[in-house]
Each structure stands twice: as C-alpha cells, then as structure tokens.
C-alpha cells in the first residue's frame, strides 16, 4: 500500500512539474527576454478622401490570455506609406470636436479583419489645428488603451487617405522572471517526483528479496 501511494505521488509530481515547465516555455516564447508580446492587427486603410480613422478601444481589443504576470496594453501604429502620423486617444466627444466637419472612417475589428464605415463631412482636406497634448506626431505611435476612449489616427499634414499598420503589444516586465520561476519550480518538482518513483521501485524490488531471505 505504501509503495502504491509513493508511486501515485511521484506520478502527480512529475505531471505537475511537466505542466509548470511547459507553461514556463510558453511564457518565454510569448514574451521573450524583453517581456513584450505583440499581436499583429494588420493594415488599416481609410477611404481616399477620409482625413482620419477613429476606433472605439473596445472594438480594437484582442483577448489576452490569463497569465501569472501583470502588464500594460499598447496600440502600436506605424505609417504604411512613410507619412507622418498624428495619433492619440481621448474620450469620444473630445475626438469629435477635434475632427470637426472632416470626412472620416470609423473602424472596428471583427473576425480578425477590419471593417470601416465612412462618415461624410467636408469634401476638401485641410490642415489640422495645433494638436492638443493627447496627440503625438511621428511615423509611429504607441497609444495606451483605456476602456471608454476613442483612438484617433490621421496624417499630420491633414491630407486625406490614411494608411497604418497596427499591432497590439502587451508589456509585462515581470514575465521573464515568472518564466524562470516556473521553470525552476517545475524542474525541481519533476526531479523530486522521479527520485520518489525510483525509491518506490527500489522498495518493490527489495521486498521480494527480504521475503526470500
């Protein structure tokens, strides 16, 4: 009975250790040494005469698996044609006020693809007013995603036709340490389980010899 219990305990320890090692490998593969996981969201292109793309944050979110780490989610945007971007996020009314009467596209993501709905407005593009502090300019932009906000993307010179490549980044600085801790715990547990299994086998072989004596 004792040997059977030892065998069961050893098997459980080895299995749990293996699971922890597999989880460690997955976390490391996802986040690497820098603790950043990235998921491409493809290219978003506005209508030729649209001056901006607006995105409801909730519509742009991609599910992030439950992890033993905490981090921040960032919407990373890069110009697809080399144009300087003007991008940021704020509440919907603030974004609407800045957009004014321009033609824009409202984008949302469903089934892994982007769908854009054209919103009519002024026909001719014109320069944007001086950007407020919630907007940044450059060929790329990193926007922290917050629930209830709207993402604004445009060409900084006010020209129509906005093309960007988007990705979702999840930064978890503690991920590499978590992967290492899981690897050490899993390795120790698996080795202890194997040692216990060998002990059970040794007891099983020893018992017949004692009976024979």
N, C-alpha and C positions, 0 to 999 in steps of 0.2 A: 504493500500500500504506500509506504514511504517513497519507494523508488518511482512509483507511478506519479505521485504528486510532484516529485522533483522533475520528472520528465515533462509534465504539463507546464510547470512553472518555467522551465527552461525554454520550451517552445514559445510560450507567451512572450518572454523577454526577448527572444530572437526576433519574433514578428514585430513587436513594438519598436525594437531598435532599428529594424529594417525600414519601417514606416518613417521614423524620425530621420534616417539617413536620406530616404527618398525626398522627404519634404525639404530637407536642407539643400539637396541638389536642385530642386525646383525653384526655391527662393533665390539661390545663387544664379541659376540660369536666367531668371526673370530680371534680377536687379544688378547682377554683376558686381564689380568691386566698387563702383561709384554710388550704388544704392538708388539707381534711377531705372524705372521700367517705362518703356514707350510703346504706344499702340498707334499705328498709322490710321488716320481717318480719311486719307485720300485727298483729292484736289476738289476745291470748291470754286466754281466759276460763275460770275454773275451774268446777267443779260448784257449785251453790248452797250446799252445806253444807261445801265444802272450805275449809280455813283457809289453804292455801298452795299454790303451784305450785313444783315443783322441776324443773330442767332440767339434763341432762348437757351440759356445754360442748361435747363432741364432736358431740352431736346437734343443737346450735343453730348450729354454724358454717356460714357461707356461703363458698364459694370466692372468694378474692380473686385477681384476675389478677396474673401476674408483672409487676412494674413496676421501673423503674430507680430506685426510692426505697425506703426502709425506714420503718416506722411501727409504731403500736400499734393493736390491735383492741379496741373497746369495745362492750359490750352496753348500749344506751340504753333505759331503761324509763320510761314516763310513765303515770300513772294514767288510766284511761279514764273514770272517773266522779268524779274530783276527790278521791278518798280519799287520805290519806297512806299512802305505801308503806313497807314495811320490806324491804330487799333487799340482797343481797350474794352472795359466792361463797366457798366453802371446800371442804375435802375431804368426801367423802360421809358418813363417819362423824360428822364434826362437825355437818353439816347434820341428819343423822338424830337425833342427840342433842338438838339444839335443837327439832326438830319434835315429838319425843316421841310421844304417842299420838293426835295430831290426825288428822283426815281430810285428805288432801292429794291433789293430782293430779300425776302425773309426765308432763311434756310432752316431746315430741320433734318434730322438723321433718322432713318427708319430702315430696318432690314439690312444694315450695313452700307446703305447708299444715301447720298444727299438729295433732297428734294427742295427746289427753290420756287417760291411763289412771288411773282412780280407785283410790286406795289407802284402804281402810276404816280407821277409827280411832274416836276418841271422838266421840260424836254432837254434843255441845254445844260451841260455840266458847268459848274463854276467853282472857284477856289473855296476851300473850307475856311471858316473863321479861325482865329487863333485857337489852337487846341487847348482845352482845359487840362487839369492835372491828371484826369483819369485816362487820358490818351497818351500813347507813346508812338514815336515815329522811327522807322528803320526798315531794312529789308527783311527782318524777322522780329517777332514779338512773342513774349511769354506772358500769358494772361492767367492769373489765378482765378479759378472757377468758384463762384459763390452762388448758392441757390437764390432764386428770385431776381437774378440780374440778367442783363442782355449784353451780348458781345457785339461790338461794332467793328467792322473791317472796311477800309477804303484805301484808295490810292491817296497819298499825302498831298498830291498836287490838285486833287479834286477831279481828275479825269475819270471818265466812265470806263466800265469793263474791269472788274476786279477779279484777279485770279490768285489763289493762295493754295499752298499745300499745308494740310493740318495734321496734327498728331496730338494725342493725349499722353501726358507724362505724369507718372506718379513717383514722386521723390520720397524715398524712405531711407534716411541716412543710417538708421539702425538695422537695415536689412542684412548687410554683410555680417554684422556681429551676431544677428539672430541665426543666420545660416551656420556660422561657426559653432554657436552654442548647440544648435540642433544636431550638427554632425558629431560633436564630442559626446553629447548625451546618448545619441543613437549608437555610436561606436562602442561606448562603454557598456551600454545595456546589452548590445548584441554579443560582445565578447564575454560578458558575465553569464549570459544565457548559454553560450557554447560551453563555457567552463562547467556550468552546472549540469549540462547534458552529458559531458564526458564523465563527470562524477557519478551520475546516475548509472551510466553504462558500466563504469568500473565496479560499482556496488553490485550490479546484476551479475557480473562475471565472478566477483569474489564470493557471493553467497553459495553458488553450487560447489565451489572448491571447499568451503567451510563444512558443507553438509557431507561431502565425500570424505573429509578427514574424520 
